[in-house]
């Protein structure tokens, strides 16, 4: 597997305001001001019941490799960042702060921190854009792929979208995220090489068109790949020529070579009807083991319709609808200041207030816990607390909705898990790197601990993210304090 530290330098992937503010902080002698920022999202794409966190590996690589070149310094001067003392600071910049994050593959919910950063104000500010890009994109694609996989139920899903992705990184890292979300593999060789994701693929229509006829095209391909023969049968006429010619090649080339054919692929037309007819033809010819792969702009409602029509599809190959998350293509994660730390170590919470209630932030340095019922093993709710609050699992605990506070639940016989784990301490990575298979297995295990209603594709049950009483009281006190000032 390739060393992914060879990824290109992303240091200058930032918005100008991060630099203008940083130079201002430097000139205002605020460089030693320690701050806390949370990265969170406000709503789940496609009105889904949950999202899947992804992108942490690339965030770690980015933070470890931040450095400004002399070319970067020259460019900054050209756009008005021209304080030479500040530029000298930038020239020697390294991230020296602390980062906590939820692990990749974790099912997550709106308004809970996916990443928390503690650092001096300049360090915390400079990593904002890249942090958001890396976590937002992969979390979006992991979430979309997970929805498609859940819609497909027992039918595997392959990611086929590189050529329709929004740029090279969209294809490359999107395929990685799709595998974390539940796809069985990708067509993308670069992703397969660098991350160990299984790769799949056979031929395009151009292969068949290049030969004099479909039969000769199939024969040439099967001769080259007798042990992995998979034929695209819809170039001319699926049922009149495609499937019959595939069966001829199976009989004449594949089986005589000592192998069994793997599959045929349908890429157009009425997939329900064609798959059922193709299944009959394959079964009658003695190939009940040959899989039928279906592609062609497939998404959740397409999958449901095909399942409702009893389509005989064994694998879905999904491209543009997955890799672009076209049904809801914005994850919407934001990065907000939640606290500052004074020189004596005390932490002062900060809040952003808006007339748009959705944009009001949750203040303070926080912990995030997931409550599980001991008997069923299922997740009950998540809880945000002020950092350092203890949860006594030997006693009943009252959970209440932070908006509809009369909605209360007393939980007993429960266990809790801290979801925010240390990633960087004093600028050093303290998080052990996980393989893609470990990340995927973790996602499967955590997803299995959610109730089916939360995982429903349409009108999912709301999963509650509650506040501890001290955090709820703090937020309300700050809302009252700053609202009174605005009168």
N, C-alpha and C positions, 0 to 999 in steps of 0.2 A: 504494500500500500504506500502511496506517495506521502511524503512529509508535507502536510498542508501549511506549514509555516512559510512555504514558498509563495503563498498568496501575495498579491501586490500590496504595496503600501497604501493604506487608507487614511493616513494622518491628516491630509488636507480635505478629506471628505467631511466638511463642516460648513455651516452657514456663516456668512460674514459677521452676523451679529454676535456670534460666540467669540470672535476675535475683538470686535469693537468693545464689547462689555469687559472682556478679559483685560484689555489694555487699560480701560477705565478703572477696573478694580485695582490693577497694579499701581496706577498713578494715584489712586485714593488710599494707598497703603492698606488694602484689605486682603493682601495675598495670604495672610495667615488665618483668615476667617474660615472656620470649618463649617460645612453645610451638609444637609441631607437632601437628596433628591429621590423621588420614586418614579419609576416608569410603570404605567398601568394603561389599561384600555377601558373605554366607557361602555361599549356594547359589543356583543358577539356578532360576527358576520352572519348574514343570512337568518338573523333572529334565532340562531341556534341556542341550544341549551348549555354549550360549553365551548371552549377553545382549547387548543393544544399548544403549549409553549415550546418554542424551538429557536435555534440560532445562538445558543450560549457558547458553543465551541468557537464560532467565528468571533464572537464578542471577546472571548479570552485572548484569542490570537491578535486581535486588533489592539487591545489594551497593552499587551506585552510588547508590541512592536511599534508603538507610537514614537516617532522621532521626526524632527523637522530638518530638512536639508538646507543648504545655502541657497539653492534655487527657490525653495519655499520662502525663505526669509526675504529674498529679493522681490518675490511676487507680493508678499504682504506689504512691503514698503510701497509698492506701486498702487495699492488700493487704500492707502492712508493709514496703515498700521506702521507708524514711523518713529515711535519712541525707541531709541537705540538701547536703552537699559531694558525695556520690556522685550525687545527682540533678542537680546542676549539671554534673557530668561527663557524665551521660547526656544532658542537654539539648544539649550540644555534641558529642555522639558522632558520629564518622565512622569508617569502616573504613580503616585505614592500613597494613594488612599485605600479605602476598603470598599468591597462590593459584596453584596448578598444577592442571590437570585433563586428563583424556583428552578428545579432541574428540568432539562429538556425532556419532553414527553409528558409532562405533568398536565392533567386537565385543569384548566384555570377559568376564572370567572371575572366579570366586569368589576372594576374598581379595586381589585387587590393588586399589590405590588408584584410585578414580575421580576423587577430589578430594583434594588436600593443601593444608592451610592453615598458614601461618606468620604469627603475629601475637602481640600481647600477649594475655595470658590472657583478659582481658575481651572484647576484640574477637573472639577465636576462639570463646569460649563463646557470645556473643550471637547468632551467625549459625547455630548448630547446627540448630535446628528447621526454619527456612526452607530451609536448604541441603538437608536430608534430604527435606523435602516435595517440593521442586522436582525433585531428581534421582531420587528413588525413584519418584514417580508416572510421570513421562514415560519413564524407563527400563523400567518395568514394561510400559507400553502399547506402546512401541516393540518390546520383546522379544516380546510376544504377537502383535502384528501381523506381525512377521517370521516367527514360527512358522507362522502361518496362510498367509502368502504362500509360504513354502517348501513347505507341505503342498499348496497349490494348484498348484505348479509353474508351468506356462505359462498358467494361467488367472488373469486379473487379479482383484484384491480391492479392493472399495470399502468405506470405513468409513461405517456408517449408524447409529451408536449414540447420538446426542446425547440423545434422549428417555429413554434407559435409563441414562445415565451417573450417577455418584455426585456430583451437584452440577454447578454451572456450569463450574468449572475442569476438572472431570473430562471434560466434553464438549469444552470449548474447547481446552485444552492436550492432552487425549488425542487429539483428531483430528490435531493437529500431530505428536505422537509417532508416530501410526499411519502418517502419510505418510513420516516418516523411516524407519520400520521396513520400508516397502515397499508400502503400499497406494497405489493409483493416484490416490486422491482421497477426498473426504469429502462428506457431505451438509450439513455445518455451514457456513453462510454467514459467520459471524463469523470462523471459522478461515480460510476462504478469503480474506476481505477483509484480515485482518491479516497473514497469513503467505504469501499467494500460493499456497496449496494449491488444486489444481483441485477444483471442486465439481460434484456430480451430483445429480439428483433429478427426479422427474416428478410423480406424483400418489399420493394415498392412497385407500383403499377408500371413504372418505367422499365423494370426488368422484363416483364411480360411483353410489353409493347415492342421491345427491341428485337425480339425473335419473330420468325415468320408466322408462328401461331402459338396459341396458349399451351398446347400439348408439349411442343419442343421447349418452351420456356420452363415448364414444370419439370420436364425430364432433365434438363441441364442443371437445374437447382438441386433436385434430388440426388443426382449423380455426385454433385459436390458435397452435399450435406445429408447423406443417407440416414445418419443417426439422429438428426434433429430436423427432419423435414416438416416444414410448416408452409402451407401454400395459400396465397392470396387469391380468392376465387371469384372476385366480382369485377374484373377488368372489362369483360365483354358481356357475359350473361351467366349469372351465378348458377342457376339450376339447369340450364340447357348445355352449358359447356364447362363452366368452372368446376363444379363438384364432380361431374362425370370424368373430366380429365384428371382431376386430383386422384380419384379412385383408380383410374388406369395406371397412373404413375406409382401409386402405392403397390398395386399388384405386380407391375412389371419391373420396378426399380428398387423400391424400399424393402419390401418383404424378401425378395430374392437375395438381398444383400445381408440378410440376417437381422434386420431392424424392424421396428414398428414406427409408423408415422406419428408425429406429435399432434398436429392440429391443422385446421383450415381457418382463414380469417375472412370475416365479412366486414366491409368498410362502407357500404352504401345500401340503399333500398330499405324495404320493410324488414327490419331485423327480426321481428317476432316471427313473421311468416317464413322468411328465408331460413332462419335457424331451425324451425320445426321441419321444414321440407328437407333441408340438408341432413338433419339428424336421421330422418327415415332412410335416406339414401345411403348414408355411411353405415348405419346399422345393418341394412339389408346386404351390403357388400362385405360385411364381416369386420367392420371397423368401429365397434361401439366404444372403443377406448380413445378414439381420436377426438380431441377437444375442439370446440367451436369458440373462436375468439371473435368478439364484436367490438368494433370501434365506430367512429363517426359522430363527433360532437355530442358525446353522452354526458348527461348530468343527472342529478338526483331524481327529477321527475321522469326522465327517460327510463332510468333503471326501474323505478316503481311500475311504470306502464308495462315494461317488458316482463317484469315478474308477474304482474297481474294477468298478462296474456299467456303465461306459461311458456315463454320463449326458452328454447333449448340452448342457452348460452352458458359456457363453462368459465369464461374469463372475459372481463371487460378491459379494453385498452383505451385509456382516456387521455386526451391531449390538451387542447386549448382550454377547455372548461375547467380543467384542474390546474394547469400550470399558471394560468392568469387569474384564477379564482373569479371568473368573469361575472358570476351572479352577484358578487359583493366584494369588489376588488380592493377594499381598504380595511386594514386591521384597526387603524385609528389609535395606536398607542401614543401616549404623551409622556412628557418628562417634566415633573413639577417639583419646585422647592417645597419641602415640608417641615424643615427645622433648621436652626442654626445652633452651633455649639460655642459657648463662651469659654474664655480662657480658664475659668475655674472648673470646667467640665460639665457645667449645667447645660441642659438642652432646652432651647426656647422653641416651641412649636410655631409654625407659620401656616397660614391658610390663604387660599385664593378664593375670593367671593365673586360671584357673577349673578346677574339677573336670570341667566340661564342656569337653573338649579343643577343640571347635569354637570356643569363645569366647576362647581364648588369642590374643592379638594378636601382630602382627609388629612389633617395635620399630624405632625410628630413623627419621630423615629419609631417604627412599628414592627411588631412580629406578626406572622401569619400562621395560623394553625388550622389543621383539618381534623374534625371530630369524626370518629368511626364508632359505630355500634359494635360492641364486642361479640354479640351473638350472631349477627348476620354478616359482620365484616364490612358492611356498607357505610359509605360516607354520609354523615348526617347534615353537616354544614361546615363552612369555613368561618373562622373568627379572627378579626383584626384586633390587636391589643397594643397598648403602649409598650415599647420595648422593656423587657424585664419583668412584666407581669407574670405571676405564676398561676398555673392552672392545676388545681388539686383534683386529680382523677379519682380520688377515693370518696369524693363528695359529689352530690348532684350539682349541676351547673345550669344556670339559667341563660338561654340564648334568646335574644330578641332582635327583631327587625329594626335597623337603625332609622328607617323612615316610618314604617307603620309599627310604632313601638308597642302597641297592645298585642301584637302577634308574638307570643312568648312560648317557649318550649323548655321544659325542665328535662335535661338528659341525665341518665344514670347508666352505670355499667358501660362506660365508654373509654376509649383511648384517644390520645391526640398525637399528631405528628406535626413538627415544625416544617413548613414548606420552604421558607427562605434559608438557604444554606450558604455558608461562607465560600466566596469565590476568590477574592483578593484580600490580603491582610498586609497593610503597609506597603502596597504596591507589588507584593509577591503573590503569585497564584498558589492557592492552598487547596484547590479542588482537583481531585484526580481525574484525568481525562477518561471519558467513557467511550467504548466502541459504539458504532452505530447499532449493533445488535443488542448491546446492553441498554441503550436508550430506548430502542423499540420494545424490548421486553418489559422495561419499566413502564412505558406508556400502556402496554396491554394490561399489566397488572393493576395499575391505578385506574384505568378505564373500567375494568371489571368490578371495581369497588363502588362504582356509581350505580344508582338505581336506574332501571331501564327508562323510566319516565324522563329523566334528565337527558338521556341519549336519544330521545325520540326526534326524528327529523322535522316533523311538522308539529307546531304547538307543544314544544317540550315543557316539562314541569320546571318551574323556577327553582334553581338551587340557591340557597340562602348564604349570603356573605354578611355575617353579623359583626357588631362592634361589642367589645367589652364595655361595661358600664363606665369605667374611668375614661375610656376613649370617647364614648358618646357624650359624657358630661363636658369633656374638654372641647370637643368640636362645637357643641352648643354654646359654651361660654365664649368662644372666639367669634362665633356668628353674632351673638348678642353684642359683644364688645365693638366689633367693626360696623355692624348695622347701625348702632346708636351714633357712631361718628358720622355716618352718611346722611343723617337727617337734617 
